[in-house]
Amino acid sequence: MATPTQEKTRTEQFKVEGDRLLAETKRLIKEGNVRRISIKQGEQTVLELPLTMGVAGVLLAPWLAAVGAVAALVTDSSIEVERAEPSRAR
């Protein structure tokens, strides 16, 4: 009997200037292996975007508008990205 494979994830965090926040978020979404994007100011999470495979651009429009609004307000921001690790065959 085969056991279900668990998807492994990894998290990375990097600093980004407020004016680059929206562009970096769009770039990460296009990568396709991103599961969640958290935008933080210092240690506090300001906005969290849960993503799934196949999310249509129409559904992302309100989220991207929110990211744009947050970008105008935050300084000392960082993006925390949760990515899906490619599964390896045994």
HTML snippet that shows the backbone in 3Dmol.js (N, CA, C, O; Angstrom):
<script src="https://3Dmol.org/build/3Dmol-min.js"></script>
<div id="view" style="width:600px;height:400px;position:relative"></div>
<script>
const pdb = `
ATOM      1  N   MET A   1       0.840  -1.166   0.000  1.00  0.00           N
ATOM      2  CA  MET A   1       0.000   0.000   0.000  1.00  0.00           C
ATOM      3  C   MET A   1       0.895   1.242   0.000  1.00  0.00           C
ATOM      4  O   MET A   1       1.802   1.362   0.823  1.00  0.00           O
ATOM      5  N   ALA A   2       0.638   2.135  -0.904  1.00  0.00           N
ATOM      6  CA  ALA A   2       1.453   3.340  -1.010  1.00  0.00           C
ATOM      7  C   ALA A   2       1.059   4.337   0.063  1.00  0.00           C
ATOM      8  O   ALA A   2      -0.118   4.499   0.388  1.00  0.00           O
ATOM      9  N   THR A   3       2.068   5.002   0.604  1.00  0.00           N
ATOM     10  CA  THR A   3       1.787   6.032   1.595  1.00  0.00           C
ATOM     11  C   THR A   3       1.661   7.368   0.882  1.00  0.00           C
ATOM     12  O   THR A   3       2.376   7.624  -0.087  1.00  0.00           O
ATOM     13  N   PRO A   4       0.777   8.208   1.342  1.00  0.00           N
ATOM     14  CA  PRO A   4       0.631   9.512   0.696  1.00  0.00           C
ATOM     15  C   PRO A   4       1.912  10.324   0.864  1.00  0.00           C
ATOM     16  O   PRO A   4       2.540  10.314   1.923  1.00  0.00           O
ATOM     17  N   THR A   5       2.279  11.016  -0.189  1.00  0.00           N
ATOM     18  CA  THR A   5       3.481  11.838  -0.116  1.00  0.00           C
ATOM     19  C   THR A   5       3.136  13.178   0.502  1.00  0.00           C
ATOM     20  O   THR A   5       2.126  13.795   0.164  1.00  0.00           O
ATOM     21  N   GLN A   6       3.969  13.608   1.391  1.00  0.00           N
ATOM     22  CA  GLN A   6       3.769  14.908   2.005  1.00  0.00           C
ATOM     23  C   GLN A   6       4.599  15.928   1.253  1.00  0.00           C
ATOM     24  O   GLN A   6       5.770  15.702   0.951  1.00  0.00           O
ATOM     25  N   GLU A   7       3.985  17.026   0.963  1.00  0.00           N
ATOM     26  CA  GLU A   7       4.688  18.090   0.274  1.00  0.00           C
ATOM     27  C   GLU A   7       5.554  18.833   1.283  1.00  0.00           C
ATOM     28  O   GLU A   7       5.069  19.286   2.319  1.00  0.00           O
ATOM     29  N   LYS A   8       6.818  18.949   0.972  1.00  0.00           N
ATOM     30  CA  LYS A   8       7.719  19.679   1.853  1.00  0.00           C
ATOM     31  C   LYS A   8       7.732  21.137   1.450  1.00  0.00           C
ATOM     32  O   LYS A   8       7.614  21.479   0.273  1.00  0.00           O
ATOM     33  N   THR A   9       7.876  21.981   2.446  1.00  0.00           N
ATOM     34  CA  THR A   9       7.945  23.415   2.177  1.00  0.00           C
ATOM     35  C   THR A   9       9.195  23.976   2.835  1.00  0.00           C
ATOM     36  O   THR A   9       9.739  23.401   3.777  1.00  0.00           O
ATOM     37  N   ARG A  10       9.630  25.103   2.318  1.00  0.00           N
ATOM     38  CA  ARG A  10      10.728  25.831   2.945  1.00  0.00           C
ATOM     39  C   ARG A  10      10.328  27.292   3.010  1.00  0.00           C
ATOM     40  O   ARG A  10       9.547  27.774   2.189  1.00  0.00           O
ATOM     41  N   THR A  11      10.865  27.980   3.982  1.00  0.00           N
ATOM     42  CA  THR A  11      10.529  29.381   4.187  1.00  0.00           C
ATOM     43  C   THR A  11      11.791  30.218   4.073  1.00  0.00           C
ATOM     44  O   THR A  11      12.848  29.851   4.588  1.00  0.00           O
ATOM     45  N   GLU A  12      11.663  31.338   3.397  1.00  0.00           N
ATOM     46  CA  GLU A  12      12.772  32.281   3.325  1.00  0.00           C
ATOM     47  C   GLU A  12      12.229  33.682   3.544  1.00  0.00           C
ATOM     48  O   GLU A  12      11.058  33.957   3.284  1.00  0.00           O
ATOM     49  N   GLN A  13      13.082  34.547   4.018  1.00  0.00           N
ATOM     50  CA  GLN A  13      12.655  35.914   4.312  1.00  0.00           C
ATOM     51  C   GLN A  13      13.722  36.870   3.795  1.00  0.00           C
ATOM     52  O   GLN A  13      14.918  36.623   3.954  1.00  0.00           O
ATOM     53  N   PHE A  14      13.282  37.962   3.175  1.00  0.00           N
ATOM     54  CA  PHE A  14      14.231  38.966   2.709  1.00  0.00           C
ATOM     55  C   PHE A  14      13.634  40.352   2.825  1.00  0.00           C
ATOM     56  O   PHE A  14      12.420  40.539   2.742  1.00  0.00           O
ATOM     57  N   LYS A  15      14.510  41.314   3.018  1.00  0.00           N
ATOM     58  CA  LYS A  15      14.099  42.715   3.153  1.00  0.00           C
ATOM     59  C   LYS A  15      13.827  43.301   1.779  1.00  0.00           C
ATOM     60  O   LYS A  15      14.464  42.937   0.791  1.00  0.00           O
ATOM     61  N   VAL A  16      12.872  44.210   1.738  1.00  0.00           N
ATOM     62  CA  VAL A  16      12.534  44.870   0.479  1.00  0.00           C
ATOM     63  C   VAL A  16      12.080  46.293   0.797  1.00  0.00           C
ATOM     64  O   VAL A  16      11.393  46.531   1.790  1.00  0.00           O
ATOM     65  N   GLU A  17      12.468  47.216  -0.044  1.00  0.00           N
ATOM     66  CA  GLU A  17      12.051  48.605   0.117  1.00  0.00           C
ATOM     67  C   GLU A  17      10.576  48.724  -0.246  1.00  0.00           C
ATOM     68  O   GLU A  17      10.078  47.964  -1.076  1.00  0.00           O
ATOM     69  N   GLY A  18       9.875  49.671   0.369  1.00  0.00           N
ATOM     70  CA  GLY A  18       8.442  49.845   0.144  1.00  0.00           C
ATOM     71  C   GLY A  18       8.066  50.016  -1.314  1.00  0.00           C
ATOM     72  O   GLY A  18       7.028  49.516  -1.747  1.00  0.00           O
ATOM     73  N   ASP A  19       8.897  50.718  -2.085  1.00  0.00           N
ATOM     74  CA  ASP A  19       8.573  50.955  -3.492  1.00  0.00           C
ATOM     75  C   ASP A  19       8.764  49.704  -4.355  1.00  0.00           C
ATOM     76  O   ASP A  19       8.272  49.665  -5.483  1.00  0.00           O
ATOM     77  N   ARG A  20       9.459  48.692  -3.859  1.00  0.00           N
ATOM     78  CA  ARG A  20       9.680  47.444  -4.606  1.00  0.00           C
ATOM     79  C   ARG A  20       8.769  46.318  -4.128  1.00  0.00           C
ATOM     80  O   ARG A  20       8.794  45.222  -4.687  1.00  0.00           O
ATOM     81  N   LEU A  21       7.974  46.577  -3.111  1.00  0.00           N
ATOM     82  CA  LEU A  21       7.149  45.541  -2.496  1.00  0.00           C
ATOM     83  C   LEU A  21       6.163  44.921  -3.480  1.00  0.00           C
ATOM     84  O   LEU A  21       6.063  43.697  -3.561  1.00  0.00           O
ATOM     85  N   LEU A  22       5.446  45.732  -4.215  1.00  0.00           N
ATOM     86  CA  LEU A  22       4.451  45.229  -5.159  1.00  0.00           C
ATOM     87  C   LEU A  22       5.117  44.451  -6.292  1.00  0.00           C
ATOM     88  O   LEU A  22       4.636  43.382  -6.670  1.00  0.00           O
ATOM     89  N   ALA A  23       6.204  44.967  -6.834  1.00  0.00           N
ATOM     90  CA  ALA A  23       6.905  44.283  -7.933  1.00  0.00           C
ATOM     91  C   ALA A  23       7.449  42.929  -7.478  1.00  0.00           C
ATOM     92  O   ALA A  23       7.354  41.949  -8.217  1.00  0.00           O
ATOM     93  N   GLU A  24       8.012  42.864  -6.281  1.00  0.00           N
ATOM     94  CA  GLU A  24       8.535  41.594  -5.763  1.00  0.00           C
ATOM     95  C   GLU A  24       7.409  40.601  -5.508  1.00  0.00           C
ATOM     96  O   GLU A  24       7.563  39.409  -5.775  1.00  0.00           O
ATOM     97  N   THR A  25       6.288  41.076  -4.997  1.00  0.00           N
ATOM     98  CA  THR A  25       5.147  40.187  -4.748  1.00  0.00           C
ATOM     99  C   THR A  25       4.641  39.594  -6.054  1.00  0.00           C
ATOM    100  O   THR A  25       4.369  38.396  -6.122  1.00  0.00           O
ATOM    101  N   LYS A  26       4.510  40.412  -7.086  1.00  0.00           N
ATOM    102  CA  LYS A  26       4.063  39.913  -8.393  1.00  0.00           C
ATOM    103  C   LYS A  26       5.049  38.897  -8.951  1.00  0.00           C
ATOM    104  O   LYS A  26       4.647  37.875  -9.507  1.00  0.00           O
ATOM    105  N   ARG A  27       6.341  39.178  -8.802  1.00  0.00           N
ATOM    106  CA  ARG A  27       7.365  38.254  -9.305  1.00  0.00           C
ATOM    107  C   ARG A  27       7.267  36.901  -8.595  1.00  0.00           C
ATOM    108  O   ARG A  27       7.359  35.854  -9.236  1.00  0.00           O
ATOM    109  N   LEU A  28       7.083  36.925  -7.299  1.00  0.00           N
ATOM    110  CA  LEU A  28       6.979  35.685  -6.531  1.00  0.00           C
ATOM    111  C   LEU A  28       5.743  34.884  -6.924  1.00  0.00           C
ATOM    112  O   LEU A  28       5.804  33.658  -7.016  1.00  0.00           O
ATOM    113  N   ILE A  29       4.633  35.559  -7.153  1.00  0.00           N
ATOM    114  CA  ILE A  29       3.404  34.874  -7.551  1.00  0.00           C
ATOM    115  C   ILE A  29       3.601  34.167  -8.889  1.00  0.00           C
ATOM    116  O   ILE A  29       3.127  33.046  -9.076  1.00  0.00           O
ATOM    117  N   LYS A  30       4.292  34.812  -9.812  1.00  0.00           N
ATOM    118  CA  LYS A  30       4.528  34.221 -11.133  1.00  0.00           C
ATOM    119  C   LYS A  30       5.416  32.982 -11.082  1.00  0.00           C
ATOM    120  O   LYS A  30       5.354  32.142 -11.980  1.00  0.00           O
ATOM    121  N   GLU A  31       6.240  32.857 -10.046  1.00  0.00           N
ATOM    122  CA  GLU A  31       7.117  31.697  -9.933  1.00  0.00           C
ATOM    123  C   GLU A  31       6.340  30.388  -9.853  1.00  0.00           C
ATOM    124  O   GLU A  31       6.803  29.360 -10.349  1.00  0.00           O
ATOM    125  N   GLY A  32       5.178  30.418  -9.241  1.00  0.00           N
ATOM    126  CA  GLY A  32       4.316  29.242  -9.240  1.00  0.00           C
ATOM    127  C   GLY A  32       4.522  28.268  -8.102  1.00  0.00           C
ATOM    128  O   GLY A  32       3.602  27.508  -7.798  1.00  0.00           O
ATOM    129  N   ASN A  33       5.679  28.244  -7.453  1.00  0.00           N
ATOM    130  CA  ASN A  33       5.894  27.288  -6.366  1.00  0.00           C
ATOM    131  C   ASN A  33       5.724  27.927  -4.994  1.00  0.00           C
ATOM    132  O   ASN A  33       6.088  27.335  -3.978  1.00  0.00           O
ATOM    133  N   VAL A  34       5.176  29.125  -4.965  1.00  0.00           N
ATOM    134  CA  VAL A  34       4.970  29.847  -3.714  1.00  0.00           C
ATOM    135  C   VAL A  34       3.599  29.480  -3.144  1.00  0.00           C
ATOM    136  O   VAL A  34       2.590  29.549  -3.845  1.00  0.00           O
ATOM    137  N   ARG A  35       3.571  29.094  -1.883  1.00  0.00           N
ATOM    138  CA  ARG A  35       2.328  28.706  -1.213  1.00  0.00           C
ATOM    139  C   ARG A  35       1.745  29.844  -0.382  1.00  0.00           C
ATOM    140  O   ARG A  35       0.526  29.965  -0.261  1.00  0.00           O
ATOM    141  N   ARG A  36       2.613  30.678   0.189  1.00  0.00           N
ATOM    142  CA  ARG A  36       2.153  31.761   1.050  1.00  0.00           C
ATOM    143  C   ARG A  36       3.183  32.876   1.026  1.00  0.00           C
ATOM    144  O   ARG A  36       4.389  32.628   1.035  1.00  0.00           O
ATOM    145  N   ILE A  37       2.689  34.109   0.996  1.00  0.00           N
ATOM    146  CA  ILE A  37       3.543  35.287   1.086  1.00  0.00           C
ATOM    147  C   ILE A  37       3.049  36.099   2.277  1.00  0.00           C
ATOM    148  O   ILE A  37       1.869  36.439   2.367  1.00  0.00           O
ATOM    149  N   SER A  38       3.962  36.403   3.183  1.00  0.00           N
ATOM    150  CA  SER A  38       3.635  37.245   4.330  1.00  0.00           C
ATOM    151  C   SER A  38       4.457  38.521   4.218  1.00  0.00           C
ATOM    152  O   SER A  38       5.668  38.473   4.001  1.00  0.00           O
ATOM    153  N   ILE A  39       3.801  39.646   4.367  1.00  0.00           N
ATOM    154  CA  ILE A  39       4.488  40.931   4.347  1.00  0.00           C
ATOM    155  C   ILE A  39       4.555  41.411   5.789  1.00  0.00           C
ATOM    156  O   ILE A  39       3.541  41.503   6.480  1.00  0.00           O
ATOM    157  N   LYS A  40       5.767  41.712   6.224  1.00  0.00           N
ATOM    158  CA  LYS A  40       5.984  42.079   7.617  1.00  0.00           C
ATOM    159  C   LYS A  40       6.608  43.459   7.716  1.00  0.00           C
ATOM    160  O   LYS A  40       7.369  43.888   6.849  1.00  0.00           O
ATOM    161  N   GLN A  41       6.267  44.131   8.783  1.00  0.00           N
ATOM    162  CA  GLN A  41       6.925  45.377   9.154  1.00  0.00           C
ATOM    163  C   GLN A  41       7.585  45.098  10.487  1.00  0.00           C
ATOM    164  O   GLN A  41       6.907  44.929  11.501  1.00  0.00           O
ATOM    165  N   GLY A  42       8.892  45.050  10.487  1.00  0.00           N
ATOM    166  CA  GLY A  42       9.604  44.597  11.671  1.00  0.00           C
ATOM    167  C   GLY A  42       9.272  43.132  11.893  1.00  0.00           C
ATOM    168  O   GLY A  42       9.468  42.309  10.999  1.00  0.00           O
ATOM    169  N   GLU A  43       8.776  42.801  13.066  1.00  0.00           N
ATOM    170  CA  GLU A  43       8.382  41.417  13.374  1.00  0.00           C
ATOM    171  C   GLU A  43       6.884  41.185  13.213  1.00  0.00           C
ATOM    172  O   GLU A  43       6.425  40.048  13.321  1.00  0.00           O
ATOM    173  N   GLN A  44       6.118  42.237  12.960  1.00  0.00           N
ATOM    174  CA  GLN A  44       4.656  42.130  12.874  1.00  0.00           C
ATOM    175  C   GLN A  44       4.213  41.836  11.445  1.00  0.00           C
ATOM    176  O   GLN A  44       4.638  42.513  10.509  1.00  0.00           O
ATOM    177  N   THR A  45       3.361  40.829  11.276  1.00  0.00           N
ATOM    178  CA  THR A  45       2.796  40.512   9.975  1.00  0.00           C
ATOM    179  C   THR A  45       1.711  41.521   9.643  1.00  0.00           C
ATOM    180  O   THR A  45       0.752  41.689  10.398  1.00  0.00           O
ATOM    181  N   VAL A  46       1.870  42.199   8.497  1.00  0.00           N
ATOM    182  CA  VAL A  46       0.923  43.220   8.072  1.00  0.00           C
ATOM    183  C   VAL A  46      -0.123  42.634   7.135  1.00  0.00           C
ATOM    184  O   VAL A  46      -1.299  42.992   7.197  1.00  0.00           O
ATOM    185  N   LEU A  47       0.321  41.722   6.261  1.00  0.00           N
ATOM    186  CA  LEU A  47      -0.573  41.125   5.275  1.00  0.00           C
ATOM    187  C   LEU A  47      -0.078  39.725   4.948  1.00  0.00           C
ATOM    188  O   LEU A  47       1.124  39.512   4.795  1.00  0.00           O
ATOM    189  N   GLU A  48      -0.993  38.771   4.840  1.00  0.00           N
ATOM    190  CA  GLU A  48      -0.643  37.406   4.490  1.00  0.00           C
ATOM    191  C   GLU A  48      -1.469  36.981   3.290  1.00  0.00           C
ATOM    192  O   GLU A  48      -2.695  37.100   3.290  1.00  0.00           O
ATOM    193  N   LEU A  49      -0.785  36.483   2.264  1.00  0.00           N
ATOM    194  CA  LEU A  49      -1.448  36.057   1.035  1.00  0.00           C
ATOM    195  C   LEU A  49      -1.311  34.548   0.876  1.00  0.00           C
ATOM    196  O   LEU A  49      -0.244  34.074   0.485  1.00  0.00           O
ATOM    197  N   PRO A  50      -2.354  33.784   1.165  1.00  0.00           N
ATOM    198  CA  PRO A  50      -2.289  32.341   0.906  1.00  0.00           C
ATOM    199  C   PRO A  50      -2.505  32.106  -0.587  1.00  0.00           C
ATOM    200  O   PRO A  50      -3.469  32.612  -1.161  1.00  0.00           O
ATOM    201  N   LEU A  51      -1.621  31.349  -1.211  1.00  0.00           N
ATOM    202  CA  LEU A  51      -1.717  31.098  -2.644  1.00  0.00           C
ATOM    203  C   LEU A  51      -1.867  29.609  -2.894  1.00  0.00           C
ATOM    204  O   LEU A  51      -1.349  28.786  -2.139  1.00  0.00           O
ATOM    205  N   THR A  52      -2.571  29.272  -3.949  1.00  0.00           N
ATOM    206  CA  THR A  52      -2.689  27.885  -4.372  1.00  0.00           C
ATOM    207  C   THR A  52      -2.354  27.805  -5.845  1.00  0.00           C
ATOM    208  O   THR A  52      -2.371  28.815  -6.548  1.00  0.00           O
ATOM    209  N   MET A  53      -2.054  26.618  -6.308  1.00  0.00           N
ATOM    210  CA  MET A  53      -1.745  26.428  -7.725  1.00  0.00           C
ATOM    211  C   MET A  53      -2.964  26.816  -8.552  1.00  0.00           C
ATOM    212  O   MET A  53      -4.098  26.504  -8.186  1.00  0.00           O
ATOM    213  N   GLY A  54      -2.729  27.482  -9.642  1.00  0.00           N
ATOM    214  CA  GLY A  54      -3.794  27.807 -10.571  1.00  0.00           C
ATOM    215  C   GLY A  54      -4.680  28.970 -10.163  1.00  0.00           C
ATOM    216  O   GLY A  54      -5.808  29.078 -10.642  1.00  0.00           O
ATOM    217  N   VAL A  55      -4.204  29.829  -9.303  1.00  0.00           N
ATOM    218  CA  VAL A  55      -4.995  30.993  -8.916  1.00  0.00           C
ATOM    219  C   VAL A  55      -5.069  31.932 -10.111  1.00  0.00           C
ATOM    220  O   VAL A  55      -4.044  32.318 -10.673  1.00  0.00           O
ATOM    221  N   ALA A  56      -6.265  32.289 -10.487  1.00  0.00           N
ATOM    222  CA  ALA A  56      -6.468  33.159 -11.650  1.00  0.00           C
ATOM    223  C   ALA A  56      -6.102  34.592 -11.307  1.00  0.00           C
ATOM    224  O   ALA A  56      -6.228  35.025 -10.161  1.00  0.00           O
ATOM    225  N   GLY A  57      -5.647  35.322 -12.320  1.00  0.00           N
ATOM    226  CA  GLY A  57      -5.263  36.715 -12.142  1.00  0.00           C
ATOM    227  C   GLY A  57      -6.391  37.573 -11.610  1.00  0.00           C
ATOM    228  O   GLY A  57      -6.153  38.517 -10.856  1.00  0.00           O
ATOM    229  N   VAL A  58      -7.618  37.254 -11.995  1.00  0.00           N
ATOM    230  CA  VAL A  58      -8.780  38.022 -11.527  1.00  0.00           C
ATOM    231  C   VAL A  58      -8.915  37.902 -10.012  1.00  0.00           C
ATOM    232  O   VAL A  58      -9.280  38.870  -9.344  1.00  0.00           O
ATOM    233  N   LEU A  59      -8.625  36.732  -9.471  1.00  0.00           N
ATOM    234  CA  LEU A  59      -8.723  36.529  -8.032  1.00  0.00           C
ATOM    235  C   LEU A  59      -7.605  37.233  -7.279  1.00  0.00           C
ATOM    236  O   LEU A  59      -7.762  37.570  -6.106  1.00  0.00           O
ATOM    237  N   LEU A  60      -6.473  37.458  -7.948  1.00  0.00           N
ATOM    238  CA  LEU A  60      -5.335  38.107  -7.305  1.00  0.00           C
ATOM    239  C   LEU A  60      -5.442  39.623  -7.294  1.00  0.00           C
ATOM    240  O   LEU A  60      -4.767  40.276  -6.497  1.00  0.00           O
ATOM    241  N   ALA A  61      -6.260  40.192  -8.143  1.00  0.00           N
ATOM    242  CA  ALA A  61      -6.348  41.652  -8.260  1.00  0.00           C
ATOM    243  C   ALA A  61      -6.614  42.347  -6.922  1.00  0.00           C
ATOM    244  O   ALA A  61      -5.928  43.321  -6.612  1.00  0.00           O
ATOM    245  N   PRO A  62      -7.575  41.894  -6.118  1.00  0.00           N
ATOM    246  CA  PRO A  62      -7.792  42.568  -4.824  1.00  0.00           C
ATOM    247  C   PRO A  62      -6.589  42.435  -3.892  1.00  0.00           C
ATOM    248  O   PRO A  62      -6.269  43.369  -3.156  1.00  0.00           O
ATOM    249  N   TRP A  63      -5.917  41.276  -3.919  1.00  0.00           N
ATOM    250  CA  TRP A  63      -4.739  41.080  -3.084  1.00  0.00           C
ATOM    251  C   TRP A  63      -3.619  42.020  -3.500  1.00  0.00           C
ATOM    252  O   TRP A  63      -2.938  42.598  -2.652  1.00  0.00           O
ATOM    253  N   LEU A  64      -3.432  42.172  -4.799  1.00  0.00           N
ATOM    254  CA  LEU A  64      -2.363  43.043  -5.282  1.00  0.00           C
ATOM    255  C   LEU A  64      -2.670  44.508  -4.971  1.00  0.00           C
ATOM    256  O   LEU A  64      -1.756  45.291  -4.710  1.00  0.00           O
ATOM    257  N   ALA A  65      -3.928  44.875  -4.999  1.00  0.00           N
ATOM    258  CA  ALA A  65      -4.311  46.230  -4.603  1.00  0.00           C
ATOM    259  C   ALA A  65      -3.986  46.453  -3.126  1.00  0.00           C
ATOM    260  O   ALA A  65      -3.521  47.525  -2.738  1.00  0.00           O
ATOM    261  N   ALA A  66      -4.233  45.437  -2.313  1.00  0.00           N
ATOM    262  CA  ALA A  66      -3.912  45.532  -0.885  1.00  0.00           C
ATOM    263  C   ALA A  66      -2.407  45.643  -0.682  1.00  0.00           C
ATOM    264  O   ALA A  66      -1.955  46.419   0.160  1.00  0.00           O
ATOM    265  N   VAL A  67      -1.633  44.886  -1.434  1.00  0.00           N
ATOM    266  CA  VAL A  67      -0.171  44.964  -1.329  1.00  0.00           C
ATOM    267  C   VAL A  67       0.304  46.360  -1.706  1.00  0.00           C
ATOM    268  O   VAL A  67       1.193  46.910  -1.056  1.00  0.00           O
ATOM    269  N   GLY A  68      -0.283  46.938  -2.752  1.00  0.00           N
ATOM    270  CA  GLY A  68       0.069  48.294  -3.157  1.00  0.00           C
ATOM    271  C   GLY A  68      -0.226  49.309  -2.063  1.00  0.00           C
ATOM    272  O   GLY A  68       0.562  50.227  -1.836  1.00  0.00           O
ATOM    273  N   ALA A  69      -1.352  49.146  -1.389  1.00  0.00           N
ATOM    274  CA  ALA A  69      -1.706  50.054  -0.298  1.00  0.00           C
ATOM    275  C   ALA A  69      -0.749  49.890   0.880  1.00  0.00           C
ATOM    276  O   ALA A  69      -0.329  50.874   1.488  1.00  0.00           O
ATOM    277  N   VAL A  70      -0.411  48.651   1.193  1.00  0.00           N
ATOM    278  CA  VAL A  70       0.524  48.384   2.283  1.00  0.00           C
ATOM    279  C   VAL A  70       1.891  48.969   1.953  1.00  0.00           C
ATOM    280  O   VAL A  70       2.550  49.541   2.821  1.00  0.00           O
ATOM    281  N   ALA A  71       2.319  48.827   0.698  1.00  0.00           N
ATOM    282  CA  ALA A  71       3.629  49.331   0.277  1.00  0.00           C
ATOM    283  C   ALA A  71       3.749  50.833   0.508  1.00  0.00           C
ATOM    284  O   ALA A  71       4.828  51.333   0.823  1.00  0.00           O
ATOM    285  N   ALA A  72       2.649  51.542   0.352  1.00  0.00           N
ATOM    286  CA  ALA A  72       2.669  52.990   0.546  1.00  0.00           C
ATOM    287  C   ALA A  72       2.799  53.369   2.021  1.00  0.00           C
ATOM    288  O   ALA A  72       3.204  54.487   2.339  1.00  0.00           O
ATOM    289  N   LEU A  73       2.460  52.452   2.917  1.00  0.00           N
ATOM    290  CA  LEU A  73       2.416  52.765   4.343  1.00  0.00           C
ATOM    291  C   LEU A  73       3.587  52.225   5.158  1.00  0.00           C
ATOM    292  O   LEU A  73       3.916  52.789   6.201  1.00  0.00           O
ATOM    293  N   VAL A  74       4.218  51.157   4.710  1.00  0.00           N
ATOM    294  CA  VAL A  74       5.211  50.501   5.560  1.00  0.00           C
ATOM    295  C   VAL A  74       6.635  50.917   5.205  1.00  0.00           C
ATOM    296  O   VAL A  74       6.961  51.223   4.058  1.00  0.00           O
ATOM    297  N   THR A  75       7.453  50.913   6.229  1.00  0.00           N
ATOM    298  CA  THR A  75       8.890  51.035   6.071  1.00  0.00           C
ATOM    299  C   THR A  75       9.492  49.846   6.807  1.00  0.00           C
ATOM    300  O   THR A  75       8.793  49.175   7.566  1.00  0.00           O
ATOM    301  N   ASP A  76      10.747  49.583   6.600  1.00  0.00           N
ATOM    302  CA  ASP A  76      11.398  48.443   7.255  1.00  0.00           C
ATOM    303  C   ASP A  76      10.593  47.172   7.007  1.00  0.00           C
ATOM    304  O   ASP A  76      10.288  46.429   7.940  1.00  0.00           O
ATOM    305  N   SER A  77      10.253  46.929   5.750  1.00  0.00           N
ATOM    306  CA  SER A  77       9.410  45.779   5.439  1.00  0.00           C
ATOM    307  C   SER A  77      10.244  44.605   4.953  1.00  0.00           C
ATOM    308  O   SER A  77      11.364  44.766   4.467  1.00  0.00           O
ATOM    309  N   SER A  78       9.671  43.429   5.096  1.00  0.00           N
ATOM    310  CA  SER A  78      10.291  42.219   4.588  1.00  0.00           C
ATOM    311  C   SER A  78       9.195  41.313   4.057  1.00  0.00           C
ATOM    312  O   SER A  78       8.026  41.437   4.424  1.00  0.00           O
ATOM    313  N   ILE A  79       9.596  40.410   3.193  1.00  0.00           N
ATOM    314  CA  ILE A  79       8.670  39.424   2.635  1.00  0.00           C
ATOM    315  C   ILE A  79       9.121  38.063   3.111  1.00  0.00           C
ATOM    316  O   ILE A  79      10.292  37.706   2.978  1.00  0.00           O
ATOM    317  N   GLU A  80       8.198  37.303   3.662  1.00  0.00           N
ATOM    318  CA  GLU A  80       8.470  35.927   4.050  1.00  0.00           C
ATOM    319  C   GLU A  80       7.730  35.037   3.061  1.00  0.00           C
ATOM    320  O   GLU A  80       6.523  35.183   2.868  1.00  0.00           O
ATOM    321  N   VAL A  81       8.448  34.126   2.442  1.00  0.00           N
ATOM    322  CA  VAL A  81       7.893  33.302   1.374  1.00  0.00           C
ATOM    323  C   VAL A  81       7.940  31.841   1.789  1.00  0.00           C
ATOM    324  O   VAL A  81       8.985  31.340   2.203  1.00  0.00           O
ATOM    325  N   GLU A  82       6.812  31.162   1.679  1.00  0.00           N
ATOM    326  CA  GLU A  82       6.747  29.718   1.901  1.00  0.00           C
ATOM    327  C   GLU A  82       6.631  29.072   0.533  1.00  0.00           C
ATOM    328  O   GLU A  82       5.680  29.325  -0.207  1.00  0.00           O
ATOM    329  N   ARG A  83       7.608  28.233   0.204  1.00  0.00           N
ATOM    330  CA  ARG A  83       7.654  27.595  -1.116  1.00  0.00           C
ATOM    331  C   ARG A  83       7.460  26.087  -1.003  1.00  0.00           C
ATOM    332  O   ARG A  83       7.829  25.467  -0.005  1.00  0.00           O
ATOM    333  N   ALA A  84       6.879  25.521  -2.038  1.00  0.00           N
ATOM    334  CA  ALA A  84       6.755  24.069  -2.119  1.00  0.00           C
ATOM    335  C   ALA A  84       8.058  23.508  -2.665  1.00  0.00           C
ATOM    336  O   ALA A  84       8.580  23.996  -3.667  1.00  0.00           O
ATOM    337  N   GLU A  85       8.575  22.499  -2.015  1.00  0.00           N
ATOM    338  CA  GLU A  85       9.770  21.811  -2.483  1.00  0.00           C
ATOM    339  C   GLU A  85       9.344  20.783  -3.526  1.00  0.00           C
ATOM    340  O   GLU A  85       8.328  20.111  -3.349  1.00  0.00           O
ATOM    341  N   PRO A  86      10.103  20.652  -4.604  1.00  0.00           N
ATOM    342  CA  PRO A  86       9.753  19.628  -5.584  1.00  0.00           C
ATOM    343  C   PRO A  86       9.873  18.243  -4.950  1.00  0.00           C
ATOM    344  O   PRO A  86      10.823  17.963  -4.220  1.00  0.00           O
ATOM    345  N   SER A  87       8.902  17.387  -5.239  1.00  0.00           N
ATOM    346  CA  SER A  87       8.943  16.038  -4.669  1.00  0.00           C
ATOM    347  C   SER A  87       9.975  15.213  -5.426  1.00  0.00           C
ATOM    348  O   SER A  87      10.157  15.364  -6.634  1.00  0.00           O
ATOM    349  N   ARG A  88      10.642  14.342  -4.686  1.00  0.00           N
ATOM    350  CA  ARG A  88      11.674  13.502  -5.272  1.00  0.00           C
ATOM    351  C   ARG A  88      11.202  12.064  -5.287  1.00  0.00           C
ATOM    352  O   ARG A  88      10.719  11.543  -4.282  1.00  0.00           O
ATOM    353  N   ALA A  89      11.345  11.439  -6.421  1.00  0.00           N
ATOM    354  CA  ALA A  89      10.944  10.034  -6.549  1.00  0.00           C
ATOM    355  C   ALA A  89      11.999   9.161  -5.889  1.00  0.00           C
ATOM    356  O   ALA A  89      13.195   9.441  -5.958  1.00  0.00           O
ATOM    357  N   ARG A  90      11.532   8.103  -5.251  1.00  0.00           N
ATOM    358  CA  ARG A  90      12.469   7.175  -4.602  1.00  0.00           C
ATOM    359  C   ARG A  90      12.817   6.049  -5.513  1.00  0.00           C
ATOM    360  O   ARG A  90      13.593   5.169  -5.140  1.00  0.00           O
TER     361      ARG A  90
END
`;
const viewer = $3Dmol.createViewer("view");
viewer.addModel(pdb, "pdb");
viewer.setStyle({}, {cartoon: {color: "spectrum"}});
viewer.zoomTo();
viewer.render();
</script>
